Amino acid sequence: MGELAGDTPDGSGWVRRHWRFCALMVPVFVSAVAVGVVMLANREAGRSTAEIGTAVPSAPRLQAVGGSEHLFRIDASRSSMTYSLTETLAGSDRTATGTTKGIAGDLVIDEVAPARSRVGDIVVNVEQLRSDQELRDRRLRADYLESSRFPLATFHTTTIEGLPDAVVGEAAADIRLAGHLTIKGVARAASVDAKVARAGGEIRITGSSAIKLSDYGIGPISIVGLVKTGDDVRLSFDVAAVDPAATTVPTEVAAPPRTEPTVRSAEAPSFDRQIKPLLESRCASCHEPNAVGSHTWTLTNARDAQSVAPGLGLVASSGYMPPWPASGKGVALEHDRRLTAEEIHTIVAWAESGAPLDVDPDTTIRATRDASGPTIRHDVTMRLPEPYQGSVERADDYRCFILDPKIERESFITGFEFSPDQTALVHHATIAKVTAAGRNDVDRLDAATPGSGWGCAIGAPLTVSTDAGAPLPSSGATTAQVSAWAPGQAATSYPEGTGLRVQPGDLFLIQIHYHVAHPPPPDRSSFAIQVTSGTALDDVSTATYFAPAEIPCAADHPGPLCDRDAVLRQLGESFGATAPLLPLGILTACGRSPADFATMTDGTAHASCTQPAGQAGEILWVMGHEHEIGASFRLTINAGRPDERVLLDIPRWSFDWQLVYRPRDKFDLRPGDTITTECSWDRSLRPEREPRYITWAEGTGDEMCMGIITTRAPR
C-alpha cells in the first residue's frame, strides 16, 4: 500500500501524483462553441402528447358467477384519474395537476350479499397523462415515469371495507379499497378512500389515494433553476362503470384536439423573422433528432415549436434555457448563450399571443453552424478491439480498453471525437495517452482478463489500474489526459497552432462507464483523431484543481452509513482499494480534516482549497465539476491578493449542464499564481436519497469538487 500511496501513509502522495484522473465524468476538452452536455444516461426518446396512442389499456376480465352477481366494466370515455402535487415552477409556488382517461377494469356487484362484491385490477395508462404544460408532460414521461417502458399503473385490490349488508335503492356507500399500487414496476401497499353509488344502471366511484413519489423511484423531482416538487401526491379517481352486456364500452379515448396554426396578428412577433432565428441559434443543436435534449423535446419544424410554446416562454423567462450556468462575475466568457431581456420578451409575447405561425408548419428548423460545433477529419479511427458484452449483474460497469493509433512519427492530435456504439448504455468515457514504455504492461493486463478489455474503476485510465486498484508495475510509462466524453458532446478541435504531442508507439487507453439497466447488447464504441505531422505545434496541457467533498448527515437523520468509516469501507468494496484513500488524501493536500466539516449537519456543506497553478500559459478552457447535490462552484486566481480574479463563477450549480467555458480575452496563468476551488452542496436537491455521509468518490451519489483548466504552453 505504501507504493500505491506514493510512500505516504495518508495517501496524499498518491493524490498529488494522480489528481488529474478525477475528471472521469466530465468532458475536459470541447470546442469553445460547444453548448455543453446533459449528464443523465439511459433516457428514452421524448414523444409529444399527439404521438401517444389513444387505446384504452387492457385489464383482466372478471366473470359474474351465479344469479346474484352483476358485472360492470369501466367506461374510459366517462372516467378519469388526476394527479396533483405541490410544485415550485420558475420561482412560483403552485399546484400541478395532470389527467388521464386511459382507465380500464372490471367489478362484480353481488346484489344479495354486497360484501362479497369483487374489484378486478384497475389499470391506468400513465403515458396519456396531460397537464397544462406540454413540456412538463414530455419530461415527466421520459425522465421520471419512463412510460415507454412502464406505460401502465395497476391497482390490485385485496380487501374492500365499508360495503353495506344489502343494496338499498341508489344509496351511496363510503368504502375503502386496500391493496397494492404498481407504478414503474414498483409495487407498494396503497388504499383508496371512495364513495360508490349506483344510479341509472351504472356504478359511479369517486375517491382518492395519497402516495409518495419516492416510494416509486419517481421523485421528488428537482430540476435546478426550473422546478422542484414535493414528495406527496394525491391521486383522484372519477370512474363510471357500465354493464358491458347492455352498453358498448369504448376501446379508444378521445385524441387530444389538434391545434390549428394561429394566424399571426399585426401585434404578435413574427415566427419567421424573430422566433425561428432564436430557435436555430439557441435551441436546435441540442433538440434536433438524436441530440442530447431530444429525449424531452425534438425540434425539427415550426409545428414542433408551436406545440410547446407556453413551455418555451416559461424556460426562457426563468433563465433555465438556453443553458448557461456561469454568472457575469469574473472574466468575460466567449459564446455566452443567455438570452437578452429583449429576446426573452419576444419569445414570451409570441407564446402568449397563441404562438402564431407566418410560415408553413412544416418549415424546417436547422441549427446554425456556430451552435452545432466543429467537425474534424477522422484521420485515424479506433474501435474497441472486439465488442464488449456487459451484464445486468454489474449495473455500473467501468471497463478499460486499449486503442492503438499506429503513429509512425512524431505528430500532434489537433482534434478528436468519441462515438458511442450503444448510446443507451454508454454513460461517459475517458481517454488517456499512454507512452510507448507502457505498451507491454497494458498488453499483459489486457491479456490476463477474459473478454474484451478489463474491469477498471477509480483512477483509470490515468492510473492504469484494475478493479482491485492494483496499478501497473513501474515501467517508465506516463499517462496524460486526452479527452472525456458525455452524452451530447460534439467533436473537439484544438485552437489553431496547438495540439497534443504523440510519439511512435504511444497508445490510447479508454475507460467507458456502462450504465446497465437491462440485458445489454454488445458495444463497440470508437474514438477518432485528427492528426497533423511535420509541423511543430504548441503543446496543450490540462490540470485539475480540487477541494474536499465532505457532507455529514443531518443531525436528526442517523443511519448506519452516516458513519464516515463505514462509507469508506463501502467505497473500497465498490470501487477498489484506492477509493478510501482519495478523500483523506485530498483533505491532507488541502490542510483540512474531517473535523472541519463535523458541524455542517443542516443538510448543506461547503469547502475550498488553494493550490499552486499547475501549469503556466494562456488559458484556453475552464470548467467545474460536482455531482447531483452540488449547489455552487467558483474558481479564483490569486484569491485574497491584489491581483485576485474570478475565473469561473456558477452560483446555481446544475449537474445536467456542465459546460466548458473559454475566456473572451487572452490572459495567462503565471508562475507563482494560485487557484482556489470552492464548492457548496445542498442535500435538499435530492431529498429522496437515504441518509449517508457523503464524501469524495466516483459514484453519482457521491460527490466531487474540482476545476479543470486547459492551457497553451508558452512559446
Secondary structure, DSSP 4 states (H G I P E B T S, - for coil): -TTTTTT-TTSHHHHHHHGGGG-TTS-SS--TT--------SPPPP--GGGS--BPPP-PPP---STTEEEEEE-GGG-EEEEEEEEEETTEEEEEEEEE--EE-EEEEESS-GGG-EE--EEEEGGG-B-S-HHHHHHIIIIII-TTT--EEEEEEEEEE---SS--TT--EEEEEEEEEEETTEEEEEEEEEEEEEETTEEEEEEEEEEEGGGGT--S-EETTTEEE-SEEEEEEEEEEE-TTTSPPPSBPPPPPPPPPPBPPSSSPPIIIIIHHHIIIIIHHHHSTTSTTTTT----BHHHHHHTHHHHHHHHHHT-SS-----SSSS-BTT--PPPHHHHHHHHHHHHTT--BSS-TT-B----HHHH------SEEEE-SS-B---TT-SEEEEEEEE-----S-EEEEEEEEE-SSTTTEEEEEEEEE-GGGHHHHHHHHHTSSSSSEE--TTTTTT-B-TT-PBPPP-S--EEEEEEE-TT---EEPPTTEEEEE-TT-EEEEEEEEE-SSPPPPB--EEEEEEEESS--EEEEEEEEE---EEPPPTT---GGGSHHHHHHHHHHHH-TTTTHHHHHHHHHTT--GGGGTT--SSEEEEEEEEE-S--EEEEEEEEE--TTEEEEEEEESTTSTT-EEEEEESS--TT----B-BSS--EE-TT-EEEEEEEEEGGGSTTSPP--EEB-SSTTSB--EEEEEEEPP-
